[in-house]
């Protein structure tokens, strides 16, 4: 069983800012048309009869293509790091190391409530105590003590801090220890955690709540981070309602409410959600007027009478990098390069199929654009057998119970009941899986213990 986790810490130390911001490598495709030619019908390639089954890409390869596409876009965009206030930095990736701006703690501090004491007992206790946030007192002399609060500055020449529960006073008001006193006990010395200039966290670290706390403690008001990729969602379809009960052949739009927070959890800044009717010209206008780094469409990726995504991509001269994936649900998903720095992820219209497309194509694309560390693969045994597709990978919602993954019902392409209760998706190979068989798991953002908090 491979442990769960994310590559951070030691692994991240091997990255530098150039690797984080520009990563590398091949563009995986032919030369792009001049962006000025977008939308010109005379530059449209000769239409091909759809043959999605033939062109479908194996699931692991599709994820690799999405990651490579993001690396190429990152290199082309040459996006500069941004300075971000701490309250807006959650979920970003550090573009510069987090170095200590001061010693931590910056002065000798009491670790407990009690007395600062000097020399051997008994001690005469000063009248005024020492509180956190207040100026330090005069140095102690042997045989002297002063009341002190946790976090307060230690007076000079203090031997130790005696905890409140380990001291008593006699009828003359002198303090005695009920346990032995060791020099330095319950004192946090200056620089115990770090010295000025120490590297606290390397480039490539994901900003979590704990990272924000450390940055604040170290004196930072802002951090330098990789900017979020901008994503725009185009919800396609005449049959979608935005409120009320389904009726008269109309259904509620489930993807409009679901996709923006999910995309934010994957590291994107969602700039807009636009509803586009089933009209080729309307879709063309929406695609060509978007300035997002990643355009997400829902539905319209098959070959039906109102499936306009493929024809519109041909019309604007986009390059199909992935045209169908050997995965169920979500087989007709696609990834296209519109320009060197702009991509489109076409999600199927069925809700669980759209989730499959998110985790197959959008997750590696957005993660790489955000310079986030890749999740470390892990597996768990399946408690129950899972039926498989003869030729394609299946993604099946599961809940984690101890050291097993329990497959959930209601896992059809149009269903959300299973994924709404799930912790992860199990990657089931062609042919299915037997009880006890190890399966790779894809954590859901809110269940992974990672950056589920990135919904803000």
C-alpha positions, 0 to 999 in steps of 0.5 A: 500500500502506497502512503497518501500524501503530497510532495513537499518539504525535502522534495520541494527543496530541489525546485528553484523559481525558474522550475516552479514558474517555467517548468519546461518542455515540449509543446506536444503539437504542431505550430499554432495559427496566428491568433489574429486569424481566430474565427476566419472561416477560410483558415478552417481545416477540412472537417473530418468525420467524427471518429472519437473511439479511434482517436480516444487517448488512454487515461494516464496518457491524457493526464500527462498531455494536460500536464505537458500542455500547462508547462508549455503555456507557463513557459510561453506566458512568462507570468511574473510572481505576485506579492499577495497579502496573507489573507489572499494567499491560501492555496497559492505556491511560493515563488520565493523561499520563506526566509526568517526575517527575525529570530523566533522567538525574538526574545527569551519567553516563558513557556508556562504560567508561573514564576521566573526565579533566580538562584536557589529557593526560597525566593522573595516574590516581587509585587508586580508580575510580568505579562505578555506584550509588556516591557521587560522588568529589571534583572532578577537577583539570586533569591528573587522571583516574579510572577510571569505569564505564558509568552511574557519576556523573561527578565535578565538573569532568570534561572528557570520558570517554575510552573504555577502548580509546582510552587507554594508560598509560606506564611512569610510570602516566600516561594518554595518549589514542590519539585526540583528546578532545572536551569532553563526549564520552561524557558523558550530561548531566543532563536529556538525555532529559527535564526534570522535568515534561516530558510523556513520553507522552500520555493514550491511550497503550497500555502496552507493555513499552517504556512500562513501562520508561520509567515505571520509569526516570522513577520511577513505581511505578504508572500511572493507566489505564483499567480492563479490561472484564470478560468472561465466556465461556459455552461452550454444548453437550452434545457438548463434551469437555474432555479426551481423544479425540473419540468416540461423537458427542462432540467436543473443546471448542476454544473454551474453551481458545482464547477466554480468552487471545484475549480478554485479548489484546484487552484484556479481563479474563476473569472466568470460563469457564462450560460451559452445557448445551443447556438454555434455563433453564440459559442463562437463569440463566447470562446473568442471573447474569453481572456481566461487562461483556461476555458471550461465548457460543459456538454456539446463535446459529442457529435449530436445536432447541437454539439458545437464544440468540435466545429467551433474549435475547428473554426477558430483554428484550435489544436486538439491535444486530446479528443476523447479519453478511454475512461468511463464516465466521461469518454467524450471529454477533450483538451484543445490549445487555442493559443500558446497560452490559452487552453480549453477543457471540454467536459461532458454534460452529464454531471459525474462524467464532467467530474471525471473530465475535471480530474482527468484533464483540468486537474493536471492542467490547473495544478501545473499552471499553479506550480502546485506539487503533484499528489503522491499516488497511493492505493487502497484495497477495494472492499467490494468487486467493481465491474469494469469496462472491457477496454476503458478505465473506470472512475468510481466514487468510494468512501475510505473506511480504515484501510479499505475503499468502499465503492458507492452505488449511484455511479452512473454518468448522470448521477451525483448522489455517489460523488456527493458522499465520496472521499475519492474516486477509485481508478478501476482498470479495464475488466474491473477489479475483484474484492481486495484488489489494490486500486489507485485513488484520486482524492477529492479536494475537500476530503484529501486533507490538502487544500480543501480549504481553498474554496475561499 
